[in-house]
Amino acid sequence: MANQKIETENKAMKEILIAMHNLGGQVTRNQVLQEIHENSDVFSEDEIDETRVSKKSGKTYHPFRWKFNFAVKHLILAGFIDTENSRDLELSKKGRNVDIETFDAERDVRYISEPKMPHHNRGKTEVVADEALNKEQDEEEPWRQELLDALAKMNPKKFELFCRGLLNKMGIDVEDKMGVQYVADGGIDGFGYVRSDDFRTTRVALQAKRWQGKVSAPEIDKFRGAMDKFNAEFGIFITNSDFTREAVKTAHQGTRIITLIDGDQICDLVAKYKFYVEPVTTYCLKDFYREED
């Protein structure tokens, strides 16, 4: 079991570096995870999305995310990634210049990071490991999950109000006669208009859906068909959940691109526009307070 976890972490280190290079080198931890989720040839979608239930707390968690976070920690300690708050990541000079083809996690990372790693007992029972992961996930911006839970419980009228307001913040003028509606007709929720700096107005098709599972490719195809029928120049598909890899690929195909906004990106937009949220200032202790003398 321990060897399998180390192997997964080692593979994740390389995938993390590839993802950060693809994204420009300065990203959030969640953006790196999302890039791997959508484009990795090493980890399958099912492996990344796998969930388990903690034997002790009864909470659901993602085993891959636990290994992913340890992989990020190793890369930070080995000097490939710089970070001040553990959430925002940036490739260091070493990370920018790494040769991905010859990269070896054991030789290039673990040899340096293991001696610096805080107590990491590979012999822990699965229960203790589960609890450590749950604590980490609970403490990382809990408002995001609270927001998604609130959206899932909203009545239709309030959810429509939320969608209209967020789209307005994004600079989209929602058409009143055929705006975002909770019950769609013909596979489309509504239309909006975007005016560019040169005063060109673009018609955009809108779909905002609360989903239990992941939005699949057929749903994107259905939406695209409705876009074509009503001559929309591009589309925006919003969901409180997530999209399958095939759905992402389908959205990028053809001449009319569909912008996908998942639950995590909804949280980013709500924070960016301070849409019914208030920022709270807090402090994170640096390693000075944690290191032994």
C-alpha positions as a printed NumPy array, in Angstrom:
array([[  0.   ,   0.   ,   0.   ],
       [  2.785,   2.443,   0.943],
       [  4.721,   1.705,  -2.266],
       [  1.581,   2.258,  -4.325],
       [  1.007,   5.659,  -2.707],
       [  4.624,   6.676,  -3.349],
       [  4.326,   5.593,  -6.983],
       [  1.132,   7.617,  -7.436],
       [  2.691,  10.682,  -5.801],
       [  5.763,  10.379,  -8.052],
       [  3.586,  10.238, -11.167],
       [  1.552,  13.159,  -9.863],
       [  4.692,  15.288,  -9.443],
       [  5.46 ,  15.044, -13.15 ],
       [  1.835,  15.694, -14.095],
       [  1.775,  18.741, -11.808],
       [  4.856,  20.216, -13.48 ],
       [  3.399,  19.559, -16.94 ],
       [  0.084,  21.146, -15.926],
       [  1.779,  24.232, -14.463],
       [  3.837,  24.709, -17.635],
       [  0.683,  24.388, -19.742],
       [ -1.094,  26.97 , -17.579],
       [  1.72 ,  29.525, -17.647],
       [  3.478,  28.757, -14.368],
       [  1.426,  30.883, -11.957],
       [ -1.816,  29.202, -10.883],
       [ -3.899,  28.033,  -7.955],
       [ -3.718,  24.515,  -6.605],
       [ -7.272,  23.861,  -7.817],
       [ -6.427,  25.013, -11.342],
       [ -3.567,  22.513, -11.491],
       [ -5.861,  19.745, -10.267],
       [ -8.472,  20.737, -12.854],
       [ -5.897,  20.686, -15.665],
       [ -4.806,  17.18 , -14.684],
       [ -8.441,  16.124, -14.402],
       [ -9.209,  17.292, -17.938],
       [ -6.031,  16.455, -19.825],
       [ -3.849,  13.876, -18.055],
       [ -2.866,  10.773, -20.016],
       [ -1.471,   9.192, -16.841],
       [ -4.461,   9.411, -14.491],
       [ -7.938,   8.432, -15.617],
       [-10.988,  10.52 , -14.848],
       [-12.357,   7.717, -12.667],
       [ -9.128,   7.508, -10.652],
       [ -9.151,  11.232,  -9.955],
       [-12.864,  11.274,  -9.083],
       [-12.846,   8.192,  -6.86 ],
       [-14.353,   8.798,  -3.433],
       [-14.198,   6.845,  -0.197],
       [-15.864,   7.157,   3.177],
       [-13.732,   7.594,   6.277],
       [-14.184,   4.646,   8.615],
       [-13.893,   6.892,  11.637],
       [-15.708,  10.143,  10.73 ],
       [-18.048,   8.861,   8.039],
       [-17.058,  11.761,   5.766],
       [-16.48 ,  11.363,   2.041],
       [-13.061,  12.206,   0.629],
       [-11.009,  11.856,  -2.593],
       [ -7.905,   9.63 ,  -2.191],
       [ -6.275,  11.123,  -5.293],
       [ -6.473,  14.643,  -3.877],
       [ -4.621,  13.501,  -0.776],
       [ -1.767,  12.099,  -2.915],
       [ -1.864,  15.164,  -5.157],
       [ -1.406,  17.465,  -2.15 ],
       [  1.573,  15.456,  -0.903],
       [  3.094,  15.62 ,  -4.403],
       [  2.728,  19.411,  -4.379],
       [  4.349,  19.548,  -0.926],
       [  7.348,  17.538,  -2.144],
       [  7.792,  19.84 ,  -5.16 ],
       [  7.692,  22.886,  -2.878],
       [ 10.273,  21.442,  -0.483],
       [ 12.528,  20.448,  -3.402],
       [ 12.425,  23.973,  -4.805],
       [ 10.394,  23.391,  -7.974],
       [  7.388,  25.4  ,  -6.768],
       [  7.208,  28.641,  -4.79 ],
       [  4.199,  29.547,  -2.624],
       [  3.373,  31.917,   0.203],
       [ -0.012,  30.56 ,   1.212],
       [ -0.019,  26.948,  -0.099],
       [ -2.965,  27.8  ,  -2.377],
       [ -1.322,  30.022,  -5.004],
       [  1.51 ,  28.2  ,  -6.742],
       [  4.292,  29.505,  -8.968],
       [  7.038,  27.659, -10.81 ],
       [ 10.451,  28.613,  -9.465],
       [ 13.414,  29.07 , -11.808],
       [ 14.202,  25.421, -11.154],
       [ 10.64 ,  24.443, -12.016],
       [ 10.576,  26.571, -15.164],
       [ 13.805,  25.038, -16.456],
       [ 13.062,  21.403, -15.587],
       [ 13.491,  18.877, -18.384],
       [ 10.19 ,  16.999, -18.254],
       [ 11.512,  14.196, -20.464],
       [ 14.317,  13.263, -18.061],
       [ 12.528,  14.239, -14.828],
       [ 12.688,  11.563, -12.143],
       [ 10.677,  12.158,  -8.958],
       [ 12.807,   9.915,  -6.741],
       [ 16.118,  11.38 ,  -7.878],
       [ 15.146,  15.007,  -8.512],
       [ 12.588,  15.565,  -5.757],
       [ 12.389,  12.984,  -2.973],
       [ 16.14 ,  12.903,  -2.419],
       [ 15.835,  16.588,  -1.462],
       [ 12.333,  16.808,  -0.017],
       [ 12.12 ,  13.716,   2.205],
       [ 14.579,  15.024,   4.852],
       [ 12.585,  18.286,   4.991],
       [  9.15 ,  16.697,   5.045],
       [  7.232,  17.111,   8.307],
       [  6.511,  13.846,  10.069],
       [  4.943,  11.67 ,   7.388],
       [  4.482,   8.19 ,   8.735],
       [  3.82 ,   5.832,   5.84 ],
       [  2.803,   3.212,   8.362],
       [ -0.299,   5.076,   9.476],
       [ -3.505,   3.177,   9.445],
       [ -5.956,   4.107,   6.71 ],
       [ -8.306,   5.554,   9.338],
       [ -5.74 ,   8.03 ,  10.661],
       [ -4.764,   9.009,   7.119],
       [ -8.41 ,   9.567,   6.238],
       [ -8.851,  11.862,   9.224],
       [ -5.767,  13.925,   8.314],
       [ -7.114,  14.428,   4.799],
       [-10.582,  15.359,   5.992],
       [ -9.134,  17.973,   8.35 ],
       [ -7.068,  19.468,   5.522],
       [-10.059,  19.657,   3.18 ],
       [-12.358,  21.116,   5.832],
       [ -9.908,  23.906,   6.657],
       [ -9.255,  24.922,   3.028],
       [-11.755,  27.644,   2.2  ],
       [-14.865,  25.955,   3.619],
       [-17.061,  28.743,   2.218],
       [-16.712,  27.261,  -1.266],
       [-18.482,  24.032,  -0.306],
       [-21.007,  26.018,   1.719],
       [-21.795,  28.051,  -1.4  ],
       [-22.245,  24.969,  -3.588],
       [-24.459,  23.35 ,  -0.955],
       [-26.551,  26.525,  -0.789],
       [-26.967,  26.605,  -4.582],
       [-28.111,  22.982,  -4.587],
       [-30.817,  23.773,  -2.017],
       [-32.072,  27.04 ,  -3.55 ],
       [-35.631,  27.191,  -4.834],
       [-35.915,  27.699,  -8.631],
       [-36.77 ,  31.401,  -8.447],
       [-33.805,  32.212,  -6.195],
       [-31.433,  30.137,  -8.334],
       [-32.574,  32.05 , -11.418],
       [-31.933,  35.328,  -9.551],
       [-28.429,  34.135,  -8.643],
       [-27.638,  33.187, -12.252],
       [-28.953,  36.471, -13.639],
       [-26.953,  38.456, -11.11 ],
       [-23.712,  36.57 , -11.704],
       [-24.046,  36.85 , -15.49 ],
       [-24.67 ,  40.563, -15.116],
       [-21.471,  40.886, -13.067],
       [-19.671,  39.085, -15.907],
       [-20.808,  41.799, -18.322],
       [-23.624,  39.86 , -19.992],
       [-26.902,  41.645, -20.574],
       [-29.526,  38.912, -20.141],
       [-32.455,  39.218, -22.549],
       [-35.66 ,  39.809, -20.557],
       [-38.083,  38.023, -22.865],
       [-35.912,  34.92 , -23.114],
       [-33.587,  35.19 , -20.172],
       [-32.235,  32.495, -17.9  ],
       [-35.124,  30.287, -16.845],
       [-35.112,  27.372, -14.429],
       [-37.19 ,  25.164, -16.745],
       [-35.538,  25.129, -20.161],
       [-37.402,  24.842, -23.438],
       [-35.711,  23.216, -26.423],
       [-32.478,  22.585, -24.552],
       [-31.63 ,  26.221, -23.917],
       [-32.247,  28.488, -20.93 ],
       [-31.908,  31.859, -22.566],
       [-29.823,  34.465, -24.324],
       [-27.73 ,  37.419, -23.427],
       [-25.656,  40.04 , -25.179],
       [-22.038,  41.043, -24.753],
       [-20.787,  44.401, -26.028],
       [-17.086,  44.624, -26.848],
       [-14.886,  47.714, -26.66 ],
       [-15.527,  48.469, -30.338],
       [-19.293,  48.515, -29.632],
       [-19.849,  45.209, -31.405],
       [-22.697,  43.287, -29.791],
       [-22.473,  39.491, -29.652],
       [-25.398,  37.18 , -28.965],
       [-24.598,  34.452, -26.442],
       [-26.646,  31.382, -25.571],
       [-26.918,  30.657, -21.858],
       [-27.584,  27.507, -19.91 ],
       [-27.417,  27.306, -16.129],
       [-28.161,  23.922, -14.588],
       [-27.992,  22.344, -11.167],
       [-26.652,  18.849, -11.696],
       [-26.391,  15.859,  -9.377],
       [-23.59 ,  14.13 , -11.262],
       [-21.254,  15.338, -13.999],
       [-22.517,  17.024, -17.142],
       [-21.83 ,  14.661, -20.047],
       [-20.982,  15.238, -23.721],
       [-24.556,  14.575, -24.993],
       [-25.784,  17.519, -22.897],
       [-23.195,  19.75 , -24.578],
       [-24.256,  18.479, -28.013],
       [-27.881,  19.252, -27.171],
       [-26.946,  22.754, -26.084],
       [-24.906,  23.315, -29.257],
       [-27.868,  22.239, -31.358],
       [-30.037,  24.845, -29.667],
       [-27.312,  27.468, -30.213],
       [-27.306,  26.705, -33.938],
       [-31.084,  26.838, -34.116],
       [-31.211,  30.302, -32.572],
       [-28.014,  31.603, -34.253],
       [-26.051,  32.279, -31.078],
       [-22.428,  33.218, -31.758],
       [-21.114,  31.397, -28.676],
       [-22.43 ,  29.718, -25.562],
       [-21.932,  29.631, -21.797],
       [-22.893,  26.49 , -19.89 ],
       [-22.93 ,  26.874, -16.099],
       [-23.318,  24.053, -13.597],
       [-22.855,  23.718,  -9.864],
       [-21.193,  20.327, -10.39 ],
       [-18.552,  19.407, -12.998],
       [-18.045,  18.261, -16.604],
       [-16.713,  14.954, -17.928],
       [-13.55 ,  14.96 , -20.024],
       [-15.624,  14.173, -23.112],
       [-17.918,  17.102, -22.335],
       [-14.9  ,  19.431, -22.188],
       [-13.584,  18.118, -25.517],
       [-17.014,  18.461, -27.116],
       [-17.326,  22.064, -25.918],
       [-14.056,  22.954, -27.649],
       [-15.027,  21.422, -30.989],
       [-16.6  ,  23.19 , -33.942],
       [-16.634,  26.844, -34.876],
       [-18.94 ,  27.921, -32.041],
       [-17.048,  27.467, -28.797],
       [-18.914,  26.806, -25.573],
       [-17.485,  28.221, -22.351],
       [-17.909,  25.796, -19.46 ],
       [-18.207,  27.093, -15.899],
       [-18.205,  24.433, -13.191],
       [-18.86 ,  24.69 ,  -9.461],
       [-15.289,  25.593,  -8.593],
       [-15.267,  28.385, -11.184],
       [-18.615,  29.646,  -9.875],
       [-16.907,  30.069,  -6.503],
       [-14.031,  31.955,  -8.161],
       [-16.479,  34.293,  -9.929],
       [-18.495,  34.899,  -6.755],
       [-15.259,  35.818,  -4.954],
       [-13.985,  37.96 ,  -7.852],
       [-17.15 ,  40.042,  -8.047],
       [-17.92 ,  39.814,  -4.303],
       [-21.39 ,  38.61 ,  -5.245],
       [-23.327,  38.24 ,  -1.969],
       [-20.094,  37.464,  -0.09 ],
       [-17.878,  39.488,   2.215],
       [-14.092,  38.959,   2.306],
       [-12.576,  38.061,   5.668],
       [ -8.957,  38.862,   6.509],
       [ -7.028,  36.207,   8.386],
       [ -3.423,  35.159,   8.895],
       [ -1.41 ,  32.03 ,   8.208],
       [  1.618,  31.29 ,  10.373],
       [  4.863,  30.783,   8.457],
       [  7.299,  27.921,   9.038],
       [  9.232,  30.021,  11.593],
       [  6.538,  29.172,  14.182],
       [  6.41 ,  25.487,  13.272],
       [ 10.062,  24.584,  12.94 ],
       [ 11.857,  23.054,  15.883],
       [ 14.843,  25.005,  17.248]])
